[in-house]
């Protein structure tokens, strides 16, 4: 049926299934005589076993989704993977999606592929409207495709950074719709930035006939992000949305899913990919989804949501203990932020030092964001880089509840963060008292003079 099985398969069943697919590829035929330059020959047995002898990759030189006659098993694997992934995207909340394909590139390059496909439809266009998110790969995806990003600064509403809809529309009018390749919006992001106002952006794109590409990097795991995409497509225009395989399905880095509501446009993107492609990302995600089953994946989504609530409540308690705040970001369903105002006021370097302390204590993924850092990316200078705004009111620390997180991860993180904050507070107090003594001594010397 091309759908994810409700209950997961055991490992031996999955291996049997993969071996059956592999013996359909010509490189595994007993009497095969290959005289071409690409015959699925592998020098190392270890490499062959690692790939279950599915060596030919996917697609043909002109189309990543095309069937390869001498690799019937690999081609079937590709078709099944795309079909199963489409089923999961529907299950996760985007019910009306019509087509998708797994591409062996991470999210940034997959976005670039989407922009390059739109280039042929809009030859005059040279700008991409981009509500600011301080993440390098999605920014570089536009530069790599040869377009000029038009950065739309976010609006501060309470603690949240939200899409400036009026500025987006004003910029489309100022530049001229025909000169704009697309609006490039974002769902999953680090707090205090929250998902873009997708419905309003989709309506603007429909009204001005401007394409709309959504960076949904780790949004499949969030029912809220998927609902925004579904609603955006219902009320306006969304041409494609791109999501990472590793962040949403817990597989190695290196693959993404490009999905959309217009079947022919998604096929155009797949045909834009030059040459054949590695089957590894497709193989990894198919094995994972067959072992989890639809019920197993739904359970992971449920546990992630529960852990988000737990992380939120426990981080708030910890913040209160240190006279800090858990920033109020109700529109962000994955990432949380805790202010570091007291730390920042006492010592400029203390904020970045906290990040180092956490990293050396094996806490990965927590981001410490100081005020006012400046960074240049491809000749574009961003003030307040990493905070998604030129002047966010305070320094803060990020933590996320992503798919696969366990209660133990949250508990260990909070324990180590507590220790680091205690150490930082002691050091800040010590430095403050040293400065006070130094200042008082200077004052005495001045009086004596």
C-alpha positions in Angstrom: 0.0 0.0 0.0 3.0 2.3 0.2 2.2 3.4 3.7 4.1 3.2 7.0 3.0 0.0 8.8 0.9 0.7 12.0 3.2 -1.6 14.1 6.9 -1.7 13.6 8.8 -4.7 12.1 11.5 -6.5 14.0 15.1 -6.2 12.7 15.3 -9.7 11.1 12.2 -8.9 9.0 13.6 -5.6 7.9 16.9 -7.2 6.9 15.1 -10.0 5.0 13.1 -7.3 3.1 16.3 -5.3 2.3 18.1 -8.5 1.0 15.1 -9.2 -1.2 15.4 -5.7 -2.7 19.2 -6.0 -3.1 19.0 -9.2 -5.2 16.9 -7.3 -7.7 19.9 -5.1 -8.5 22.1 -6.2 -11.4 25.4 -6.0 -9.4 24.1 -8.8 -7.2 23.0 -11.1 -10.1 25.1 -14.4 -10.1 25.9 -14.3 -13.9 26.2 -10.5 -14.2 28.6 -9.2 -16.8 29.1 -5.5 -16.4 31.1 -3.5 -19.0 30.0 0.0 -18.1 31.7 2.7 -15.9 29.2 2.3 -13.2 28.4 -1.3 -12.4 27.9 -1.3 -8.6 31.4 -2.7 -7.9 32.5 -2.3 -4.3 36.1 -3.1 -3.2 35.3 -3.5 0.5 33.0 -6.2 1.8 32.5 -4.0 4.9 31.2 -1.2 2.7 28.9 -3.6 0.8 27.4 -4.9 4.0 27.0 -1.4 5.5 24.8 -0.6 2.5 23.0 -4.0 2.4 24.6 -4.4 -1.1 22.2 -1.7 -2.5 25.1 0.0 -4.3 23.5 1.7 -7.4 22.0 4.7 -5.6 18.7 6.2 -6.7 17.5 7.8 -9.9 19.1 8.3 -13.3 21.4 11.0 -14.5 18.5 13.3 -15.5 16.0 12.6 -12.7 16.5 11.6 -9.1 13.0 10.0 -9.0 13.4 8.0 -12.2 13.5 4.2 -12.2 16.9 2.7 -13.1 16.4 -0.6 -15.1 19.6 -2.3 -13.8 18.7 -1.4 -10.2 15.1 -2.5 -9.8 15.6 -3.1 -6.0 17.2 0.3 -5.4 14.5 2.0 -7.5 11.7 0.2 -5.5 13.4 1.2 -2.3 13.3 4.9 -3.5 9.7 4.8 -4.5 8.6 3.1 -1.2 10.6 5.5 0.9 9.0 8.5 -0.7 5.6 7.0 -0.3 6.1 6.0 3.4 7.5 9.5 4.2 4.5 11.1 2.5 2.3 9.0 4.7 4.2 10.2 7.8 4.0 13.9 6.8 0.2 13.5 6.5 0.1 11.7 9.9 2.1 14.6 11.4 -0.5 17.1 10.4 -0.1 18.2 6.7 -3.1 16.2 5.4 -3.3 17.8 1.9 0.3 17.3 0.9 0.4 15.7 -2.5 4.0 14.8 -3.2 7.4 14.6 -1.6 10.8 13.1 -2.2 13.9 12.3 -0.1 17.0 14.2 -1.3 20.5 13.2 -0.2 21.4 16.7 0.9 20.8 18.5 4.2 18.2 21.3 4.6 20.3 24.2 3.3 21.3 22.7 0.0 17.7 21.3 -0.5 16.4 24.9 -0.1 19.0 26.0 -2.7 17.6 23.3 -5.1 14.1 24.8 -4.6 15.3 28.3 -5.4 17.2 27.1 -8.5 14.0 25.4 -9.8 12.0 28.7 -9.3 14.7 30.6 -11.3 13.4 29.0 -14.5 9.8 30.1 -13.8 10.8 33.7 -12.8 13.7 34.8 -15.0 13.5 38.4 -13.9 13.6 37.7 -10.2 16.7 38.5 -8.2 15.4 39.0 -4.6 14.3 36.6 -1.9 12.2 38.1 0.9 13.5 36.6 4.2 12.1 37.2 7.7 15.3 37.2 9.7 16.4 34.0 11.5 20.0 33.8 12.7 20.9 30.5 11.3 23.7 30.4 8.7 22.7 27.5 6.4 19.2 28.9 5.4 20.8 32.3 4.8 23.6 30.8 2.7 21.1 28.7 0.7 19.9 31.9 -1.0 23.4 33.2 -1.6 24.5 29.9 -3.1 21.5 29.9 -5.5 22.7 33.4 -6.7 19.9 35.5 -5.2 19.9 38.6 -3.0 18.3 38.1 0.4 16.1 41.0 1.5 16.2 40.8 5.3 13.0 41.6 7.1 13.6 42.4 10.8 11.3 40.8 13.3 8.9 42.6 15.6 9.2 42.3 19.4 5.8 41.4 20.9 6.3 40.8 24.7 9.3 38.5 24.8 8.6 37.0 21.3 10.1 37.9 18.0 7.4 37.7 15.3 7.1 38.3 11.6 6.6 41.9 10.5 3.8 41.2 8.0 3.5 44.9 7.0 7.2 45.2 6.2 7.0 42.0 4.0 4.1 43.4 2.0 5.7 46.9 1.7 8.9 45.3 0.4 7.1 43.3 -2.2 5.4 46.5 -3.4 8.7 48.5 -3.4 10.7 45.9 -5.3 7.9 44.7 -7.6 6.5 41.2 -7.4 8.0 40.1 -10.7 11.5 40.9 -9.3 11.0 38.6 -6.3 11.8 34.9 -6.6 9.9 34.0 -3.4 9.2 34.6 0.2 11.4 32.3 2.3 9.8 31.7 5.7 10.6 29.6 8.7 8.6 27.4 11.2 11.1 25.7 13.6 13.4 28.1 15.2 15.2 29.0 18.5 13.2 31.0 21.1 12.6 33.9 21.6 12.0 33.9 17.8 8.8 32.0 17.0 7.5 30.4 13.8 6.6 32.9 11.1 3.0 34.0 10.6 2.6 31.4 7.8 -1.1 32.0 7.1 -0.7 35.8 6.6 2.5 35.3 4.5 0.7 32.6 2.4 -2.2 35.1 1.7 0.2 37.8 0.7 2.1 35.4 -1.6 -1.2 34.4 -3.2 -2.4 38.0 -3.6 0.9 39.1 -5.3 1.5 35.9 -7.2 4.9 35.4 -5.4 6.1 31.8 -4.6 6.5 30.8 -1.0 9.1 28.3 0.2 9.0 27.2 3.9 12.1 26.1 5.9 10.5 23.5 8.2 13.9 22.1 9.3 12.8 20.3 12.5 9.1 21.1 12.3 7.7 17.6 11.4 8.0 16.7 15.1 5.8 19.6 16.1 2.0 19.5 15.5 1.9 23.3 15.7 4.5 23.8 12.9 2.7 21.2 10.7 -0.7 22.9 11.4 0.8 26.2 10.3 1.9 24.7 7.0 -1.5 23.0 6.5 -3.4 26.3 7.2 -1.0 28.4 5.1 -1.7 26.1 2.1 -5.4 26.2 2.8 -5.8 30.0 2.9 -3.0 31.1 0.6 0.1 29.8 -1.2 2.9 27.5 -0.1 4.9 26.0 -3.0 7.3 23.7 -1.1 8.3 23.0 2.5 11.7 21.4 3.3 12.6 19.4 6.4 15.6 17.6 7.7 15.8 13.8 8.1 18.2 13.7 11.0 16.3 16.2 13.2 12.8 14.7 12.6 13.6 11.0 12.2 16.8 10.4 14.3 19.0 9.2 11.4 22.5 10.3 10.4 22.9 13.8 8.9 22.8 14.1 5.2 19.2 14.0 3.9 16.1 16.1 3.7 12.5 15.9 2.4 11.1 18.3 -0.1 7.3 18.3 0.0 4.5 20.3 -1.5 0.9 20.6 -2.6 1.4 20.9 -6.4 2.6 17.5 -7.6 4.1 18.8 -10.9 6.2 21.5 -9.1 7.7 18.9 -6.7 8.5 16.7 -9.7 10.2 19.7 -11.3 12.5 20.1 -8.3 13.4 16.4 -8.4 14.3 16.7 -12.1 16.5 19.8 -11.3 18.8 17.5 -9.2 21.8 16.7 -11.5 22.8 13.1 -11.7 22.1 10.0 -9.7 22.1 10.2 -5.9 23.1 8.3 -2.8 20.5 5.9 -1.5 21.9 6.1 2.1 19.4 8.7 3.4 16.5 6.9 1.9 17.7 3.6 3.3 18.2 5.0 6.8 14.8 6.7 7.0 13.0 3.6 5.5 14.6 1.3 8.0 13.8 3.7 10.9 10.1 4.1 9.9 9.7 0.3 9.3 11.1 -0.4 12.8 9.0 2.3 14.5 5.8 1.9 12.6 3.2 4.7 12.5 2.3 3.9 16.2 5.9 4.1 17.3 6.5 7.5 15.6 3.2 8.9 17.0 4.4 7.8 20.5 7.7 9.6 20.0 5.8 12.8 19.0 3.6 12.4 22.2 6.7 11.9 24.4 8.4 15.0 22.9 5.4 17.2 23.7 5.3 15.8 27.3 9.0 16.5 27.7 8.5 20.1 26.4 6.0 20.7 29.2 8.3 19.2 31.8 11.4 21.1 30.6 9.4 24.3 30.6 8.1 23.9 34.2 11.5 22.8 35.6 13.5 25.5 33.7 11.1 28.1 35.1 11.7 26.9 38.6 15.5 27.1 38.1 15.2 30.6 36.6 13.2 31.8 39.6 15.9 30.5 41.9 18.4 32.8 40.2 16.1 35.8 39.9 15.9 35.2 36.1 12.9 34.6 33.9 11.8 31.8 31.6 10.9 34.0 28.6 7.3 33.9 27.6 7.3 32.4 24.1 4.0 30.5 23.8 4.1 30.4 20.0 7.4 28.4 20.0 6.5 24.7 20.5 10.1 23.2 20.6 12.6 25.8 21.9 12.7 27.6 25.3 14.8 30.6 26.5 15.8 31.6 30.0 17.1 35.2 30.6 20.7 35.8 31.8 20.2 39.4 32.8 21.9 39.3 36.2 24.9 37.4 34.8 25.2 39.9 31.9 25.0 43.0 34.2 27.7 41.7 36.5 30.2 40.7 33.8 30.2 40.9 30.0 32.3 37.8 29.6 30.2 35.7 32.1 27.5 34.9 29.6 29.8 33.3 27.0 31.8 31.7 29.8 28.6 30.0 30.9 28.3 28.4 27.4 31.9 27.1 27.7 31.2 25.7 31.2 28.1 23.8 29.9 30.0 22.4 26.9 32.9 21.2 29.0 30.4 19.4 31.2 29.0 17.6 28.2 25.8 19.6 27.8 25.3 19.8 24.0 22.7 21.8 22.1 22.2 24.5 24.8 22.9 27.9 23.2 24.1 30.9 25.2 23.3 34.1 23.4 25.0 37.3 24.6 23.8 40.8 23.8 25.2 42.8 20.9 27.4 40.3 19.1 28.1 41.2 15.5 28.7 38.7 12.7 29.3 39.0 9.0 27.9 36.2 6.8 28.7 36.4 3.0 29.3 40.2 3.3 26.0 40.8 5.2 26.5 42.1 8.7 24.1 41.1 11.4 23.9 43.0 14.7 22.9 40.9 17.7 23.7 37.8 15.7 22.1 34.6 17.1 19.3 36.6 18.8 17.4 37.2 15.6 17.2 40.9 16.3 19.5 44.0 16.3 18.9 44.7 20.0 17.2 42.0 22.0 16.5 43.3 25.6 18.6 40.6 27.4 21.1 37.8 27.1 19.6 34.4 27.4 20.1 30.6 27.2 18.3 28.2 24.8 17.2 24.7 25.4 15.0 22.6 23.2 12.7 19.6 23.6 13.3 17.7 20.4 12.2 14.2 19.3 13.9 11.4 21.2 14.7 13.5 24.3 14.2 11.6 27.6 13.4 12.8 31.2 16.9 11.8 32.2 18.3 14.3 29.6 16.3 17.1 31.1 17.2 16.2 34.7 20.9 16.0 34.0 20.9 19.2 32.0 19.1 21.1 34.8 21.4 19.7 37.4 24.5 20.8 35.5 23.1 24.2 34.5 22.3 24.8 38.2 26.0 24.0 39.1 27.3 26.3 36.4 25.0 29.2 37.4 26.2 28.8 41.0 29.8 28.9 39.9 29.2 31.9 37.6 27.4 33.8 40.4 30.3 33.2 42.8 32.9 34.3 40.3 30.8 37.4 39.4 30.5 38.4 43.1 34.3 37.9 43.6 35.1 40.0 40.5 32.7 42.7 41.6 34.3 42.9 45.1 37.8 43.0 43.6 36.7 45.9 41.3 35.1 47.7 44.3 38.3 47.4 46.4 40.4 48.5 43.3 38.1 51.5 42.8 38.2 52.5 46.5 42.0 52.3 46.5 42.2 54.5 43.4 39.9 57.0 45.1 42.2 57.1 48.2 45.3 57.6 46.0 43.6 60.5 44.2 42.7 62.1 47.6 46.4 61.7 48.7 47.6 63.3 45.5 
